[in-house]
Amino acid sequence: MLHEDERIDQLYAEDIKIIQSSQVFSFSLDAVLLAHFSRVPKKGQIVDLCAGNGAVGLFLSKRTQAAIDAIELQPRLADMARRSIALNHLDEQMTVHTIDLKDSLSVVRHNSCDLVVCNPPYFKGLPTNKTNPNKHLAIARHEIHTTLEEVIDNSSKLLKTNGRFAMVHRPERFLEIIQIMQNHRIAPKRIQFVYPKAGKEANILLVEGIQDGKLDGFKVAPPLITYDADGEYTAEIREMLYGK
């Protein structure tokens, strides 16, 4: 079941076990934040783009009866996701497709999704950026195989009218994200900034939009702080990770 560099971790709040590897890929707090931020339909169709080892889809699975399709380009990560799905007995609900997200419409119908979530590569794949020497991590973190524009364009094609799009990203690309969403008919509806500590600048952005939605009713959620003054997780973050 496990490869030699792998381990099984648990998200206690959702009672989900997940196969991880420090050599290949481990989910970060970003995945937990995105799953928590997303408004999940009770049933229907969810797609997780850039799914990695399946963390976001796995975390969402306990809150919905919807079918969840995970799209992941890297075969090693997709294999980890499939084994985690089996480990959690979620084979009836979740499916992993080892394809480029540009080909997602070959496995999921156009305009059929109630929710599309994505934890994409954050950094532009420019030669000036030093990419991670670990190929798996480099692809996950840098726009080597996809771009922000492609992520949002494909999400728009997958979503039904009034379907929701939710993404975690970096605050420095906020204006670009909002612009591209509007270019692809996804109306920005809600954002939340996440701060490492009180008094620090935000380092994580959560954003939600609605396909073909109206431009009014935009909300900024209360700020979320990751660590308290003692360097421990705040109560809100602890609840996401470990439950009440």
C-alpha positions as CSV (number, residue, x, y, z in Angstrom):
1,M,0.0,0.0,0.0
2,L,2.7,2.5,1.0
3,H,5.9,3.3,-0.9
4,E,9.1,3.6,1.2
5,D,9.1,7.4,1.4
6,E,5.3,7.6,2.3
7,R,3.4,7.9,5.5
8,I,-0.3,8.1,6.5
9,D,-1.4,11.4,8.0
10,Q,-4.8,12.2,9.4
11,L,-7.0,15.3,9.3
12,Y,-8.8,14.7,12.6
13,A,-11.5,17.3,12.0
14,E,-12.9,15.4,9.0
15,D,-11.6,11.9,10.1
16,I,-9.8,11.5,6.8
17,K,-6.5,9.5,6.4
18,I,-4.2,10.7,3.6
19,I,-1.1,9.2,2.1
20,Q,1.8,11.7,2.0
21,S,5.4,11.9,1.1
22,S,8.1,14.4,2.0
23,Q,9.9,13.4,-1.1
24,V,7.0,13.9,-3.5
25,F,4.1,15.8,-2.0
26,S,2.4,16.6,1.2
27,F,-0.7,18.8,1.6
28,S,-0.2,22.1,3.3
29,L,-2.5,24.2,5.4
30,D,-3.6,25.9,2.1
31,A,-5.6,22.7,1.2
32,V,-7.4,22.7,4.6
33,L,-8.2,26.4,4.3
34,L,-9.6,25.9,0.8
35,A,-11.8,23.0,1.8
36,H,-13.1,24.9,4.9
37,F,-13.7,28.1,2.8
38,S,-15.6,26.4,0.0
39,R,-19.4,26.4,0.1
40,V,-20.1,22.8,-0.7
41,P,-23.3,21.6,-2.5
42,K,-25.2,18.8,-0.8
43,K,-25.2,16.8,-4.0
44,G,-24.3,17.2,-7.7
45,Q,-20.8,17.4,-9.2
46,I,-17.5,18.8,-7.7
47,V,-14.2,19.0,-9.6
48,D,-10.8,19.5,-7.8
49,L,-8.3,20.9,-10.3
50,C,-4.5,20.5,-9.6
51,A,-5.6,17.9,-7.1
52,G,-2.1,16.8,-5.9
53,N,-2.5,13.9,-3.6
54,G,-6.3,14.5,-3.4
55,A,-6.3,16.4,-0.1
56,V,-9.0,19.0,-0.9
57,G,-11.4,16.5,-2.5
58,L,-10.9,14.1,0.4
59,F,-11.6,16.9,3.0
60,L,-14.8,17.9,1.1
61,S,-16.1,14.4,0.8
62,K,-17.4,14.2,4.4
63,R,-19.6,17.3,3.8
64,T,-21.4,16.3,0.6
65,Q,-23.0,13.5,-1.3
66,A,-21.7,15.1,-4.6
67,A,-19.5,13.1,-7.0
68,I,-16.0,14.4,-6.8
69,D,-13.6,14.2,-9.8
70,A,-10.0,15.0,-9.0
71,I,-7.8,16.2,-12.0
72,E,-4.0,15.7,-11.5
73,L,-1.3,15.7,-14.1
74,Q,1.5,13.9,-12.2
75,P,1.0,10.1,-12.2
76,R,2.8,9.6,-8.8
77,L,0.5,12.2,-7.1
78,A,-2.6,10.8,-8.8
79,D,-1.6,7.3,-7.6
80,M,-1.3,8.6,-4.0
81,A,-4.7,10.2,-4.3
82,R,-6.3,6.9,-5.6
83,R,-4.8,4.9,-2.7
84,S,-6.0,7.5,-0.1
85,I,-9.5,7.3,-1.7
86,A,-9.4,3.5,-1.2
87,L,-8.1,3.9,2.3
88,N,-11.1,6.0,3.2
89,H,-13.6,3.8,1.4
90,L,-14.6,6.7,-0.9
91,D,-14.3,4.8,-4.3
92,E,-18.1,5.3,-4.9
93,Q,-17.8,9.1,-4.5
94,M,-14.4,10.1,-5.8
95,T,-12.5,9.5,-9.1
96,V,-9.0,10.6,-10.0
97,H,-8.1,11.4,-13.6
98,T,-4.4,11.5,-14.5
99,I,-4.7,14.2,-17.2
100,D,-3.7,17.8,-17.9
101,L,-6.4,20.2,-16.5
102,K,-6.8,21.5,-20.1
103,D,-8.3,18.1,-20.9
104,S,-10.7,18.1,-18.0
105,L,-13.7,18.5,-20.3
106,S,-12.8,15.0,-21.8
107,V,-13.9,13.4,-18.5
108,V,-16.4,15.9,-17.0
109,R,-19.3,17.4,-18.9
110,H,-19.2,21.1,-20.0
111,N,-21.3,23.3,-17.8
112,S,-22.1,20.5,-15.4
113,C,-20.3,21.4,-12.1
114,D,-21.8,22.8,-8.9
115,L,-18.4,23.6,-7.5
116,V,-14.8,23.7,-8.9
117,V,-12.0,24.0,-6.4
118,C,-8.3,24.6,-7.1
119,N,-5.1,24.9,-5.2
120,P,-2.9,25.8,-8.2
121,P,0.8,26.6,-8.7
122,Y,1.3,30.0,-7.2
123,F,4.4,31.2,-8.9
124,K,4.8,32.3,-12.5
125,G,7.0,29.9,-14.3
126,L,9.4,32.6,-15.4
127,P,13.1,31.7,-15.9
128,T,14.0,34.3,-13.3
129,N,12.2,32.3,-10.6
130,K,14.3,29.6,-9.1
131,T,12.2,26.5,-9.4
132,N,12.4,23.7,-6.9
133,P,15.0,21.1,-7.9
134,N,12.4,18.4,-6.9
135,K,10.4,17.9,-10.1
136,H,7.2,17.0,-8.3
137,L,7.3,20.1,-6.0
138,A,8.4,22.4,-8.8
139,I,5.3,21.4,-10.9
140,A,3.0,21.8,-7.9
141,R,4.4,25.3,-7.0
142,H,5.3,26.9,-10.3
143,E,3.3,27.6,-13.4
144,I,5.3,25.1,-15.5
145,H,2.4,23.1,-17.0
146,T,-0.5,25.5,-16.4
147,T,-1.2,29.1,-15.7
148,L,-3.7,31.1,-13.7
149,E,-5.6,32.0,-16.9
150,E,-5.9,28.3,-17.9
151,V,-7.1,27.3,-14.4
152,I,-9.9,30.0,-14.4
153,D,-10.8,29.4,-18.1
154,N,-11.2,25.7,-17.6
155,S,-13.1,26.2,-14.3
156,S,-15.6,28.5,-16.2
157,K,-16.2,25.9,-18.9
158,L,-16.8,23.2,-16.3
159,L,-19.2,25.3,-14.1
160,K,-22.9,25.4,-14.6
161,T,-24.7,28.8,-14.4
162,N,-24.5,29.9,-10.7
163,G,-22.0,27.1,-10.0
164,R,-19.3,28.2,-7.5
165,F,-15.5,28.5,-8.0
166,A,-13.2,28.5,-5.0
167,M,-9.4,28.9,-5.1
168,V,-6.5,29.5,-2.7
169,H,-3.7,31.6,-3.9
170,R,-1.3,34.4,-2.9
171,P,-2.4,38.0,-2.1
172,E,0.1,39.6,-4.5
173,R,-1.9,38.1,-7.4
174,F,-5.2,39.3,-6.1
175,L,-5.9,42.0,-8.7
176,E,-4.9,39.6,-11.5
177,I,-7.1,36.9,-10.2
178,I,-10.2,39.2,-10.0
179,Q,-9.5,40.5,-13.5
180,I,-9.2,37.0,-15.1
181,M,-12.3,35.7,-13.2
182,Q,-14.4,38.5,-14.7
183,N,-12.9,38.0,-18.2
184,H,-14.2,34.4,-17.9
185,R,-17.6,35.3,-16.6
186,I,-17.0,34.2,-13.0
187,A,-18.3,37.0,-10.8
188,P,-16.0,37.5,-7.7
189,K,-18.3,37.1,-4.6
190,R,-16.2,36.5,-1.5
191,I,-12.6,36.8,-0.4
192,Q,-10.7,36.1,2.8
193,F,-7.2,37.0,3.7
194,V,-5.1,34.7,5.9
195,Y,-2.3,36.2,8.0
196,P,0.6,34.2,9.6
197,K,0.4,36.3,12.8
198,A,-1.4,39.4,14.0
199,G,0.4,42.5,12.7
200,K,1.9,40.7,9.7
201,E,0.9,41.1,6.0
202,A,-1.4,38.5,4.6
203,N,0.3,35.5,3.0
204,I,-2.7,33.5,1.8
205,L,-5.8,34.6,-0.3
206,L,-9.1,32.6,-0.5
207,V,-11.4,33.7,-3.3
208,E,-14.9,32.5,-4.4
209,G,-16.9,33.4,-7.5
210,I,-20.1,32.5,-9.2
211,Q,-20.4,31.5,-12.8
212,D,-22.4,34.2,-14.7
213,G,-23.3,35.8,-11.3
214,K,-24.1,39.5,-10.8
215,L,-21.3,41.8,-9.7
216,D,-23.1,43.1,-6.7
217,G,-23.0,41.5,-3.2
218,F,-19.2,41.2,-3.0
219,K,-18.1,40.3,0.6
220,V,-14.8,40.4,2.4
221,A,-14.8,37.7,5.1
222,P,-13.2,38.4,8.6
223,P,-9.4,38.0,8.6
224,L,-8.0,34.6,9.6
225,I,-4.8,34.4,11.8
226,T,-2.8,31.2,11.6
227,Y,-0.5,31.5,14.7
228,D,-0.9,33.3,18.0
229,A,1.8,35.2,19.8
230,D,3.2,32.0,21.2
231,G,3.6,30.4,17.8
232,E,0.7,28.0,18.4
233,Y,-2.2,27.5,16.0
234,T,-5.1,29.9,16.8
235,A,-8.4,28.4,17.9
236,E,-9.9,28.7,14.4
237,I,-7.1,26.9,12.7
238,R,-7.0,24.2,15.4
239,E,-10.7,23.5,14.9
240,M,-10.1,23.1,11.1
241,L,-7.3,20.6,11.8
242,Y,-8.5,18.7,14.8
243,G,-12.2,19.4,15.2
244,K,-14.0,20.8,18.2
